[in-house]
């Protein structure tokens, strides 16, 4: 017996109900349904929608109008769904030799990702400009990129390699040219290394280095890499492509018969590293991070094994183009290991002598002035940080930076102000109070036209097993705020905590320090026994000091190069005063003060320890 239809049910397409034609999930079946409706109407021009009672429910014009609306609606909804799918954050999961793309917002994969998080390395998927993709995606162009070095590279290798064919190569560009200069003077010149050559990814960095008579060459793809597209922060598109061009350089140099130490410019050499490459039967000596082989410090001889690994690494990049060179280098090594015992030809350098940034700075806890120094270290690799700005800040805090650009250190006329954070409050409250003090310090420095020298901060987000978790230890700004965001507003308006101890700062500045001053706030002074040589008492004890009062007080110490404040705990409640200068700064603070963990990874980048 045929099932009865409800009295109000509308028949559509000879028996299909409206509910069946319009499923609630609006799937892509719409794209096929609508043309069928139109074709049906053309074939049967007198067709009308009728109710089960036989009454005409829709006129022909209304029916056509509804179909047109349905077409537009289906197109827009489908386009929205496709765009939403395209814009979802994707990452590449790399497990030895396996690469697959997953949607990190998909709840079905969330549990799997959580289970694998300690074993995987995650990298952002991204897209490159069409011109660069076309160049690299072409098999012939990819082959030429790795097999045809630039003339300056060929000449540089001949001129600067050692008699036995050893050479150190470092790839750089305009984003990293200051790092390149710092690396050259602090590592190459200091260790009296002669067999060295820069490979530049752009004309700007090449001209900067050659004008200073520093050995430099051009990369064969340098003409296409534009600075506005090639950001160097970790995980960014530019970082992915720049690092993989190091692989092309390695392929080129190895094919010409040179033994190459590929060394990133964020490495600090304490000793000549060649004396540590003692495995005569090894094709590769390589630094290792926590789990992965590090592509930023690797010595490779021109053997069949080395050539295969780097050519395979380049081919993997051409195929996937989703991660930096280190992931593809590791994949190539593991793929070769499936065919032969490659690990006999691969020497992992001692972590004690060749530490990465994780072990050098975090495990030992060296936030300032390279203390304690590492006597046994041959190098230190300043990696495991998410941005160029963070890397630069850490080098400066540890006195591994000697580039005195625009008198950064040596200006004898510069005026500074500094303060301290001597009290440890409860864990969460301490961070809030110290952030508030930092805002006050920046406001005071602004009205006095002085540069703020940062204090040490109590460490937050510390693992309980680490030294930094103890209240007596101090941390740098890295453990508090995102440096790249902070620098957008205050880059030239502050100095690192260890600034006054840097050897390039004039003695006249170091010795010109005011008496220790305290903006009096009775609550904190009585509760914690804070004392000072000089008290500055606000007129309104309830509201605290105003910017005008602070400006008046500290103008009396204008003859000092450095004004030293004891602390700023609650002493400068500027938001309670009608001062437009602080109101403007508050708007800046809202954007500039972005809390982050020490390694400074971007929010949309999954970095697992």
Buried (B, 14 or more C-beta within 10 A) or exposed (E): EEEEEEEEEBBBBEEEBEEEBBEEEBEEEBEEBBEEBBEBBEEEEEBEBBBBEEEEBBEBEEBBEEBEEBBEBBEEBBEEBEEEEEEEEBBBBBEEBEBEEBBBEEEEBEEEBEEBEEEBBBBBBBEBBEEBEEBBBEEEBBBEBBEBBBEBBBEBBEEBBBEEBBBBBBBBBBBBBBBBBBBBBBBBEBBEBEBBBBBBBBEBBBEBBBEEEBBBBBBBBBEBBEBEBBBBBBBBBBBBBBBBBBBBBBBBBBBBEBBBBBBBBBBBBBBBBBEBBEBEEBBBBBBBBEEBBBBBBBBBBBBEBBBBBBBBBBBBBBEBBBBBBBBBBBBBBBBBBEEEEBEEBBBBBBBEBBBBBBBBBBBEBBBBBBEEEBEEBBBBBBBBBBBBBBBBBBBBBBBBBBBEEEEBBEBEEBBBBBBBBEBBBEEEEBBEBBBBBBBBBBBBBBBBEBBBBBBBBBBBBBEEEEBBBEEEBBBBBBBBBBBBBBBEBBEEBBBBBBBBEBEBBBEEBBEBBBEBBBBBBEEBBEEBEBEBEEEBEBEEEEEBBBBEBBBEBBEEBEEBBBBBBBBBBBBBBBBEBEBEBBEEBEEBBEEBBBEBBBBBBBEEBBBEE
